[in-house]
Amino acid sequence: MHLRVITVTLVILLTFATVAIIVADRADIAPRLLARYIEHRAAGHNPIITRTGGFVANVLHRADRGSTVAIADLPQWAGARRDPPAAAQAPQANGREVIVTTAAELRAALDAAMPGDRITPVPGTYRLTGPPLVLARPGAADAPIVVRASHLGEVVIESSLLEGFQVSAPYWSFENLAIRGVCQHHSDCEHAFHVVGDGHHFVARNLVLQDFNAQFKVNGAGGRFPDDGVIESSTLADSRARDTDQPVTPIDIVGANHWRIEGNLIADFVKAGGDRTSYGAYAKGAATGTRFVRNVVLCEHALAGTQGTTVGLSFGGGGTEPQACRDGKCIVEHQAGEITDNLVKGCSDAGIYLNRAAKTMVVRNTLLDTAGVDIRYPESVADLAGNLLDGPVRVRDEALLREVDDRTTLPIWLYVGYHPVQSYFVDASRLDLQWRDGAPLRARGDEGSIDLCGVRRAERQAYGAFDDFRHCASH
């Protein structure tokens, strides 16, 4: 009798899984998402159901993601570099140069900064403790205040502050610095930079920021918002999963307009506490005009196999409380955004997620080992073109998609472990993204645009973020 009950239970579960796969395929749901759902539904029942649910979830997960490969080293061709190209370097400020040799001198120089100052720490390690460094003195459009090391790697700042640099005045720029959170408890190292209120025209360039919940937090205060910021050519990564209930999002922009996020490496942002959901970068809170351009987002790289829900790039994120929104309502979370020429890899959830994101362009991106693109709610209107997607495009809750020319993957292929997009590359799992047998070419592309590798595209161009990955790897 007992054997009969077990057999009937297994048949019911396997029938449920089969029906779920058919429904999921028609709804453009990637296997990794169905696996999570089945595991959740099976939890808390008798041991047979729980174990069977876990088994089915594991089969789906392995079909979709294969064997997870943790890679210790970050790619050297992306993000910050010791000697960045001249085009990636800011013009020198015209004011006085202030040399600092200790953390106390750095704090004093920041407190007394004048437009055009060049604050230059000498090579060494600087330990920040105590209150945050409040940057309330403004630079000017033609004379920004610049905090800059001569070369990346010469100056390391160790921060045990809840918020490292709190920027509430305009025209501050930071370059060539390595900043590392060293808090014993992860909730005590929230941000390397908190750009707030009147901190418009902030620039972060060629930085390495490690072990913070949100390396950059950007939001309004007192009715003012820090618009027109730039984060470029920087590396943002964590050495282990963040054990915190606080949001884990290396670039967290709420309500600020016209930020440009370009040429960064964003990696290993796994959240181990709270809802266990994290994002590589998002802009929301009724913000406008954010551009995610030519970034490399590796949700789980050295942390592959770590439990958590990771999303790559997003407009809208998980939504915003109305009081934090620029318009006080968040009728839309974001509008007029652009996600172009990015490589997103290794996410347990969507590579690109649009949540109440109006007028969004998603163009020439490469997504590998993600749940694809997720477009949600009636306010979301997205134009997709030229993307190379190892996963489906999911449109739900009355969102609107206008798709011109993408190379996507039918979910049913993923359920049987077949990844046609990954097969274009020599070894996608290890980021060897040279074409195996030639590039998949578009009939008509965007001639003259610059790809992920910094090369101008030809008339006949490949789907995705780059025409020839060798130009990236040779940098």
C-alpha positions in Angstrom: 0.0 0.0 0.0 2.8 2.4 0.9 4.6 1.7 -2.4 1.3 2.4 -4.2 1.0 5.8 -2.5 4.6 6.7 -3.4 4.0 5.6 -7.0 0.8 7.7 -7.3 2.6 10.7 -5.7 5.5 10.5 -8.2 3.2 10.1 -11.1 1.2 13.2 -10.0 4.3 15.2 -9.5 5.9 14.3 -12.8 2.5 15.0 -14.6 2.4 18.3 -12.9 6.0 19.1 -13.9 5.2 18.1 -17.6 2.2 20.3 -17.7 4.1 23.1 -16.0 6.9 22.8 -18.7 4.4 23.1 -21.5 2.7 26.1 -19.9 6.1 27.7 -19.1 7.2 27.3 -22.7 4.2 29.0 -24.0 4.6 31.8 -21.4 8.3 32.3 -22.3 9.4 31.2 -18.8 13.0 30.0 -18.5 13.6 26.6 -16.8 15.5 28.2 -13.9 12.4 30.2 -13.0 10.1 27.2 -13.2 12.6 25.3 -11.1 12.4 27.9 -8.4 8.6 27.8 -8.5 8.3 24.0 -8.2 10.8 23.9 -5.4 8.8 26.6 -3.6 5.5 24.8 -4.1 6.9 21.5 -2.9 8.4 23.0 0.3 6.7 22.2 3.5 4.8 19.1 2.3 5.6 15.5 3.2 9.2 14.4 2.5 8.4 12.5 -0.7 6.8 15.5 -2.3 9.6 17.8 -1.1 12.4 15.5 -2.3 10.6 14.9 -5.6 10.1 18.6 -6.1 13.7 19.2 -5.4 14.7 16.6 -7.9 12.6 18.0 -10.6 13.8 21.5 -9.9 17.4 20.3 -10.0 16.9 18.7 -13.4 15.4 21.9 -14.8 18.1 24.0 -13.3 20.9 21.8 -14.7 19.2 21.8 -18.1 19.1 25.6 -18.2 22.4 26.4 -16.4 24.5 23.3 -16.8 27.3 22.9 -14.3 28.1 26.2 -12.6 31.7 27.2 -13.0 33.2 29.5 -10.5 36.1 31.6 -12.0 38.3 33.3 -9.4 39.7 36.1 -11.5 37.7 38.9 -13.0 38.4 39.6 -16.7 41.2 42.1 -17.2 39.7 43.5 -20.4 36.7 45.0 -18.6 36.2 47.8 -16.0 39.0 49.6 -14.3 42.7 49.5 -15.5 46.0 50.7 -14.1 46.6 52.8 -17.2 43.3 53.6 -18.9 43.2 54.9 -22.4 43.7 58.7 -22.8 40.0 59.0 -23.9 38.8 57.6 -20.6 40.8 60.1 -18.5 39.3 63.4 -17.3 40.9 66.8 -18.2 43.0 68.1 -15.3 41.5 70.6 -12.9 43.0 74.1 -13.1 43.2 74.9 -9.4 45.7 74.1 -6.6 47.0 70.6 -6.0 46.5 69.4 -2.4 48.8 66.5 -1.5 47.5 64.3 1.4 49.4 61.6 3.2 47.0 60.4 5.9 43.3 59.7 6.3 43.0 62.8 8.6 44.6 65.0 5.9 42.3 63.6 3.3 39.3 64.4 5.5 40.6 68.0 6.0 41.3 68.5 2.3 37.7 67.4 1.4 36.2 69.7 4.1 38.2 72.7 2.8 38.0 72.0 -1.0 37.6 74.8 -3.4 36.6 74.7 -7.1 39.4 73.4 -9.3 41.2 71.6 -6.4 43.1 68.5 -7.2 43.3 66.4 -4.1 46.0 63.8 -4.6 46.6 61.0 -2.0 50.2 59.7 -2.1 50.6 56.0 -2.6 49.5 54.0 0.4 46.6 52.6 2.4 44.1 55.0 4.0 41.7 53.6 6.8 38.5 55.6 7.1 36.7 55.4 10.5 34.2 57.6 12.3 31.5 59.7 10.6 31.1 59.8 6.8 33.1 62.1 4.7 30.5 64.8 3.9 31.3 66.7 0.7 29.1 69.8 0.9 31.4 72.3 -0.8 30.6 72.7 -4.6 33.0 72.6 -7.5 32.1 74.4 -10.7 31.3 73.3 -14.3 34.7 74.6 -15.5 36.5 73.8 -12.2 35.4 70.5 -10.7 36.9 69.2 -7.5 38.9 66.2 -8.4 40.1 63.4 -6.0 42.6 61.4 -7.9 45.5 59.0 -7.5 48.2 59.0 -10.2 47.6 55.3 -11.1 45.0 52.8 -10.1 46.4 50.5 -7.4 48.7 53.0 -5.8 46.0 54.3 -3.3 43.8 51.9 -1.4 41.1 53.2 0.9 39.7 50.9 3.5 36.3 52.0 4.8 34.5 50.8 7.9 31.9 53.7 7.5 28.3 53.1 6.9 28.6 55.6 4.0 32.0 56.4 2.8 31.8 59.6 0.7 28.5 61.4 1.1 28.4 63.8 -1.9 25.7 66.6 -1.5 27.3 69.3 -3.7 27.9 69.5 -7.4 30.9 68.9 -9.6 32.9 66.3 -7.7 35.1 63.8 -9.5 36.9 60.7 -8.3 39.5 58.7 -10.3 42.0 55.9 -10.0 41.1 54.9 -6.5 40.6 51.4 -4.9 38.0 51.5 -2.1 37.2 48.4 -0.1 34.6 47.9 2.6 36.1 46.3 5.7 33.1 46.1 8.0 32.7 42.9 10.1 29.0 43.0 9.6 27.9 43.6 6.0 25.0 45.9 7.0 27.6 48.3 8.4 29.1 48.9 5.0 26.3 50.3 2.9 27.9 52.6 0.3 31.2 53.6 -1.0 29.5 56.7 -2.4 26.1 58.2 -1.5 25.3 60.9 -4.0 22.4 62.9 -2.7 20.4 66.1 -3.1 22.4 68.7 -4.9 25.3 66.4 -5.8 24.7 66.8 -9.6 27.4 66.3 -12.2 29.2 63.7 -10.1 31.8 61.7 -11.9 33.4 58.3 -10.9 36.0 57.0 -13.3 38.5 54.1 -13.2 37.7 53.0 -9.7 37.7 49.6 -8.0 35.0 49.3 -5.4 34.7 46.1 -3.4 32.5 44.7 -0.6 29.6 47.2 -0.2 25.9 46.6 -0.3 25.5 49.4 -2.9 28.8 50.8 -4.1 26.8 53.8 -5.5 23.6 55.0 -3.9 22.0 58.0 -5.7 18.8 59.7 -4.5 17.1 63.0 -3.9 16.8 65.0 -0.7 14.8 68.1 0.2 13.2 68.2 -3.2 16.5 68.2 -5.1 18.0 65.4 -7.1 21.7 64.8 -8.2 21.2 64.7 -12.0 23.7 64.2 -14.8 26.1 61.8 -13.1 28.7 59.5 -14.7 30.0 56.2 -13.6 32.5 54.8 -16.1 35.4 52.4 -16.6 35.1 51.1 -13.1 35.0 47.7 -11.4 32.4 46.9 -8.8 32.5 43.5 -7.2 32.1 41.7 -3.9 34.4 39.0 -2.6 31.5 37.0 -1.0 27.7 37.1 -0.8 26.3 40.0 1.2 24.8 38.8 4.5 22.3 41.7 4.9 18.6 42.5 4.8 19.5 45.8 3.1 19.3 46.3 -0.7 22.2 44.8 -2.6 22.7 46.7 -5.9 26.1 48.0 -6.9 24.5 50.9 -8.7 21.3 52.1 -7.1 19.8 55.2 -8.7 16.4 56.5 -7.4 14.8 59.6 -8.9 17.9 61.1 -10.5 17.8 62.0 -14.2 20.3 61.5 -17.1 22.9 59.3 -15.5 25.4 57.6 -17.8 26.7 54.2 -16.7 29.3 53.1 -19.3 32.2 50.7 -19.6 32.0 49.2 -16.2 32.5 45.7 -14.9 29.9 44.7 -12.3 30.3 41.3 -10.7 29.3 39.0 -7.9 26.5 40.9 -6.2 24.7 38.0 -4.5 22.5 38.7 -1.5 22.5 36.1 1.3 20.0 37.8 3.6 16.5 39.1 3.5 14.7 38.4 0.3 17.9 37.2 -1.3 17.2 39.3 -4.4 19.9 41.6 -5.9 20.5 43.7 -9.0 23.6 44.6 -10.8 22.4 48.1 -11.5 19.0 49.8 -11.7 17.4 53.2 -12.1 13.9 53.9 -10.8 11.8 56.3 -8.8 10.4 58.2 -11.8 13.9 58.8 -13.1 14.5 59.7 -16.8 17.2 59.2 -19.4 19.5 56.7 -17.8 21.9 55.0 -20.2 23.5 51.6 -19.5 26.2 51.4 -22.3 28.9 48.9 -22.9 29.0 47.4 -19.4 30.0 43.8 -18.5 27.7 42.4 -15.9 28.6 39.0 -14.4 25.9 38.3 -11.8 27.7 35.2 -10.4 31.3 34.8 -11.5 33.6 33.9 -8.6 30.4 33.3 -6.6 28.9 30.9 -9.1 26.7 28.3 -7.3 25.9 30.7 -4.4 22.2 30.7 -3.5 20.3 33.9 -4.3 18.2 35.6 -7.0 20.3 37.8 -9.2 19.1 40.2 -11.9 21.5 42.0 -14.3 20.4 45.5 -15.5 17.0 47.0 -14.7 14.8 50.0 -15.1 12.3 49.9 -12.3 14.0 47.2 -10.1 11.5 46.0 -7.5 9.6 49.2 -7.5 9.8 52.4 -5.3 7.7 53.7 -2.5 5.9 56.9 -3.8 7.5 59.2 -1.2 11.0 58.4 -2.6 9.9 59.1 -6.2 10.8 62.2 -8.1 7.2 63.0 -8.9 5.9 61.7 -5.6 3.8 59.1 -7.5 5.9 56.8 -9.6 3.3 56.6 -12.3 6.3 55.1 -14.2 9.4 53.9 -12.6 11.6 55.1 -15.5 11.3 56.5 -18.9 13.4 57.2 -22.0 16.1 54.8 -20.9 18.7 53.0 -23.0 20.4 49.6 -22.5 22.9 49.2 -25.4 25.9 47.0 -26.2 26.1 45.3 -22.8 27.3 41.8 -22.0 25.2 40.2 -19.2 26.0 36.7 -17.9 25.4 34.3 -15.1 22.2 35.6 -13.6 19.7 33.3 -11.8 16.9 35.5 -13.0 16.4 38.0 -15.8 19.5 39.5 -17.5 17.4 42.6 -18.3 14.3 43.5 -16.3 11.9 46.4 -17.2 9.3 47.2 -14.5 7.0 50.1 -15.4 9.7 51.4 -17.7 8.3 53.6 -20.5 10.0 54.3 -23.8 13.0 52.0 -23.3 15.5 51.0 -26.0 17.2 47.6 -25.6 19.7 47.3 -28.4 22.6 45.1 -29.4 23.1 43.3 -26.0 24.4 39.8 -25.4 22.8 37.8 -22.6 24.3 34.5 -21.6 23.1 32.1 -18.9 20.2 34.4 -17.8 16.4 34.1 -17.8 16.4 36.5 -20.7 14.5 39.8 -20.9 11.5 40.4 -18.7 9.1 43.3 -19.6 6.3 43.9 -17.1 3.2 46.0 -16.5 1.2 48.3 -18.9 3.5 51.3 -18.4 6.4 49.4 -19.9 7.0 50.0 -23.6 10.2 48.5 -25.0 11.9 48.5 -28.4 14.3 45.6 -28.9 16.7 45.3 -31.8 19.9 43.4 -32.6 20.1 41.5 -29.3 21.7 38.1 -28.9 19.7 36.3 -26.2 20.5 33.0 -24.6 16.9 33.0 -23.2 13.4 34.2 -24.0 11.8 37.6 -24.1 9.0 37.5 -21.6 6.2 40.1 -21.9 3.6 40.0 -19.1 0.9 42.0 -17.3 0.0 44.0 -20.5 3.5 45.3 -21.2 4.2 46.4 -24.8 7.1 45.0 -26.9 8.1 46.3 -30.3 10.7 43.8 -31.5 12.5 44.5 -34.8 15.4 42.0 -35.2 16.7 39.8 -32.3 18.3 36.4 -32.1 16.5 34.8 -29.2 16.1 31.2 -27.8 12.8 29.3 -27.6 12.3 28.2 -24.0 11.6 24.6 -25.1 15.2 24.3 -26.3 16.4 25.2 -22.8 14.2 22.6 -21.2 16.1 19.9 -23.1 19.5 21.5 -22.3 20.1 23.0 -25.8 21.6 26.5 -25.9 21.9 27.5 -29.5 23.2 31.0 -28.6 26.0 29.6 -26.4 27.0 27.3 -29.2 28.1 30.4 -31.2 31.1 30.8 -28.9 34.2 28.8 -28.2 33.3 28.5 -24.5 30.7 30.8 -23.1 30.9 29.4 -19.6 34.5 30.6 -19.3 34.0 33.9 -21.2 35.9 32.7 -24.2 33.5 34.5 -26.5 35.3 34.2 -29.8 33.0 33.0 -32.6 33.2 29.3 -33.0 32.1 29.2 -36.7 31.6 32.8 -37.6 29.4 35.5 -36.3 25.6 35.5 -36.7 25.1 38.5 -38.9 22.2 40.9 -39.1 20.8 41.8 -42.4 20.8 45.4 -41.5 22.4 47.0 -38.4 23.5 50.3 -37.0 26.5 51.1 -39.0 29.0 53.4 -37.3 28.0 52.5 -33.7 30.7 51.6 -31.2 30.5 48.1 -29.8 31.4 46.7 -26.4 35.1 46.3 -27.4 35.4 50.0 -28.4 35.4 49.2 -32.2 33.3 50.9 -34.8 30.8 48.4 -36.3 30.9 47.4 -39.9 28.0 47.6 -42.4 27.3 43.9 -41.8 27.5 43.4 -38.1 26.9 40.7 -35.6 24.0 40.3 -33.3 24.8 41.3 -29.7 27.3 43.5 -27.9 30.3 43.0 -30.2 31.4 42.1 -33.7 34.7 40.4 -32.8 35.5 39.6 -29.2 39.2 39.4 -30.0 39.2 43.2 -29.8 37.9 43.0 -26.2 40.4 40.3 -25.1 43.4 42.1 -26.7 42.8 45.3 -24.6 
